[in-house]
Amino acid sequence: MLHYSLLGNELRRVGYPHHTRTARWHVYDLLSAQEQRLFRRLCVFVGGCTLEADETVCNAPGDLGLSVLDGVASLIDKSLLHQAEQGEHEPRIVMLETVREYGLECLVSSGEAIAMQSAHGGYYLALAEQAEPYLITTGQSLWLERLEQEYTNLRTACQWLMEQARGARSSDRGAKSIGAGISHQCGLQGIGAGKSARRGWDAYRLAR
């Protein structure tokens, strides 16, 4: 299905052994229903997320059934997540990629993938639009850092919005907004032919 294609591409890359998958199932089964819901929804993020993003996206339907802060703390205690410090910035919630790949299977099986991808796309579209006016001001450095930290999530959201727009034969304004923001970010930083510039160019082409 169109809605599952991005997740499906990732699931086709899952290659960890069956015994590892069984072990992950065992840990997942020991979680409460609310913790399972939070865990699998967190897997929609690529490269981690902030607590703010987690609260906004994972509880978008309003049915999470527990405090996101308490749920994240519990998943950290169970070694399914860990917290990455970022100096003065808000810590990021991250997980091992093999754990995330397993969680994506759970997300698709739960029937929540469409809702979570939509919430994820909406959150990062709002972030890109919020950043846009600040990218030409003296306060641009803070927003450039934030966009760089969220590059993989922004790109994933951009792909999702583009795909939905094409499926509905509607405008891809949202994806263009995100792609332009990433491209502008790299241009302002003057990174030339470096890795971040290539990222910005890729996102720019994707959003056109």
N, C-alpha and C positions, 0 to 999 in steps of 0.2 A: 504494500500500500504506500501511497505517496507520503502519508504522515509518518510512517515508520522508517523511511529510507535512510535518514541520517543515522538513526540508532542501528538500523539493520546493517549498514556498512561496518559499523564498529563491531557488532556481534559476530560478523563473518570473520573478523580478525582474531577472535578469541581462540587461543591455542594452548591454554594451560591444561595439564594432565587431568584425567578423570578423578584421581584421588584428591587432588587439590580442590576441584569443584565440589566433591563430596564433603570435604572439610568445611568449605565455605557454607554449604547448605546447613551443616550442623550448627554453626555459629548463628546463622540467620534464623534457624528454627528456635533457637533459645531466646530470641528477642521477643519482647511483647509486640502485640499487633501494631501499636502506635510507633514503637521503635522501628519495626520493619518498614512501616510506611515512610518514616523520615529517612531511613537509610537508602531505600531504593530511589526516593525522589532526589536525594542529594547527588545521585549518580548522573543527573542531567547536566551538572556542571562539569566543565573541562578545565583541569588545572586548579581545581579548588575554588573557594568562594569566601566572601566575608560573611559574618553572622547576619548582617543586614540583608544580604542577598538571599541567604538561606531562609530567613523568616518570611521574606516577601514571596519568594518563588514556591518553596515547599509547602507553605500553608495558604497558597492562593485559593484553593477551593474552600478553605475554612473548615476542613474536616480532619486536621492533623491529630487532634485529640490529646496533645501534650505540649508543654512549653518547649519551644525550640532550643532554648538555652539548656534546659534539663536533658532534653533528648540528645543533644550534641555531646554534653558531658558524659552521658551514659555510653554513647558509642565510642568515645575516646577511651573510657575505662575498659571497654571490651576490645580495644585495639583495632577497631574498624575505621577509625578516623584518627588523625593527629592534628595538632595545632602548630602552624608555622609562624613564628614571630617575624615581624617586619619593621623592626625599629620603632619609629614614631607612628607608623601606620597601624591600622586595625589588623590583628592577626588573621591569617587565612586558615580555613578549615580544609584539609586535604586528605586524600586517601590514596592508597597504592592503586596503580592502574589495574592490576589483576582483580582487586576487590571491586573496583568500579565496573569492570567488564561483567563480573558476575551480577552486580547490582542492576546493570542495564537489562539483563535477562529477566530479573525479577520485575523491573519496571514495566517492561513490555507485557509480561505475563499477567500483571495486575490490571491491565487496561488503562493505566494512568499516563502512558507515554505521551499521548497527544496533548493532554492538559498541561503536563509539565513542560513540554517543549514550547507550548504557547506562552506559558507564564515566564519561562526563561527568555524567550525572544522579546516579550513585552518589557521585561525588567531591563534588559541591556539596550533596547531601543530608547527607553526613558533615560538611561544613563548617558547614552551618546548625545541625545538632544539636550540634556542638562549641561553637558560639558561644552557643547558647541560655542556658546557666546563667550566662554572664558578662554578659548584657545587663541584669541587675538588680544588678550589683555596682559597686564603685568603679572597676573596670578596664574598664568598658563602652566607654569612648571608643576604645580600640584596636580592639575588635571592630566597633564601629560604622563606623570608617574602613574596615576590611577588607571589611565587607559592602557598603558604598557602592562601593568599587572593583570589587566582583564583581557588581554589580547585574544587568548584562545576562546574565552567565553563570548567575546564580541564577534569573533569570526564565525563561531558556531551559530550564534543568533542571526547573523547576517545570512548565512546559508539557509537557515530555516525560514526566515521571512521571504527570501527570494523564492524558495520552493513553493511556499504557500501562495504567494502572489501569482506565480505562473500557473499553479493548479486552478486558481480561481479566476485567472485572466484579469487580474486587477493590478493596481499600481504597486511597484516595489519600492516606494518612497522610504519605507522603514529601513530596508537593507541598504539603500543608497546613503541614508543618513549615517548609519553605522560605518559603512565602508569609507565614506568621505572623512569621517572623524578619525579613523585609524590612519588613513593616508595623510591627512593634515598633521596628525601627531608626528609621524615620521619625518615629514617635510620640515616642520618647525625645529626638530632636533638636529637637522642637518646631517643625517647619518649616511647620506650618499648611497653607495652600492652595498652597504653593510646588511647584516641579517635583518634588522628592524625595518630598513627601507624596503627590502624585498617583501617583507610581511605587509607593509603598507601598500605597496604596489599590487600585490596579490589581492588584498581586500578591496582596493580601488577597482580593479578589473572585475572582480566578482560582483561588485555593487552597481556596475554600469548597466 
